[in-house]
Amino acid sequence: MKYSILSILTIALLAISFQATAQEGYVVKGFKMSVSGTSTLHEWESDITKVDAKANLTIEGSQLKALNSLSVTIPAKSIESTKGKIMDNKTYEALKASKYPNITFSLSSAQISGLNVTANGKLTIAGVAKTVKLYAKGKIDASGNITFSGSKDIVLSDYGMEQPTALMGAIKVGEQVTVKYELTLASTGTVGSSK
C-alpha cells in the first residue's frame, strides 16, 4: 500500500514537472513590422501587412527557457509603401516577387538570456539564403502571449537585389534598409498533449 501511494506521488510530481517545462506551439496573434531606408530624395518607410509565423517554445513558469523552432513567412507583395503604388512596384521588382513570392526565416539555433533571444537561422530574400543573427527583446503578458521585438539591417546587394530607382535613375534607394519587427505569439497548446 505504501509503495502504491509513493508511486502515485512520484507520477504526480513528474506530471507537474512536465507541465511546468512543457513545449508549446505558438502562432501569430498580432504584429507590427516595417521596412525603412533612404534615397537620394527622401527617407521612406513601407509597412509589412501580412506575416505567418509558427514557433515551439519551452516555458518554465513565466520564464522562456528555449526557443526550439521558429519559421516566419512574409509575402513579398504584402509590403506596402506610404509613398504609393509606384514605390510598391519598385520594391516588388527589387525583391523579384513574381519569381520568389515569399521572404522567409527559419531558425537553426537560439540563445536565451532572460526573455531576450539571439536567433540564428537562414533568411531568404529574393531567392537568396543567408545565415543571420536576429536579436529580439521578449516579454510575456498576463495571458501568456509572448512578444518579440527588434530590428535588422539588410544590405540589398547581399541578396542579389538592385537598388530601386525612379525618374530615369535620378532617384535611387540607399543600399541598406532596416526591418523593424514586433511579433506577438499566442499558444496553441502543449505539443504532444492530449488536451
Secondary structure, 3 states (H helix, E strand, C coil): CHHHHHHHHHHHHHHHHHHHCCEEEEEEEEEEEEEEECECCCCEEEEECCCEEEEEEEEECCEEEEEEEEEEEEEHHHEEECCCHHHHHHHHHHHCCCCCCEEEEEEEEEEEECCEEEEEEEEEECCEEEEEEEEEEEEECCCCCEEEEEEEEEEHHHHCCCCCEECCCCEEECCEEEEEEEEEEEEEEECCCCC
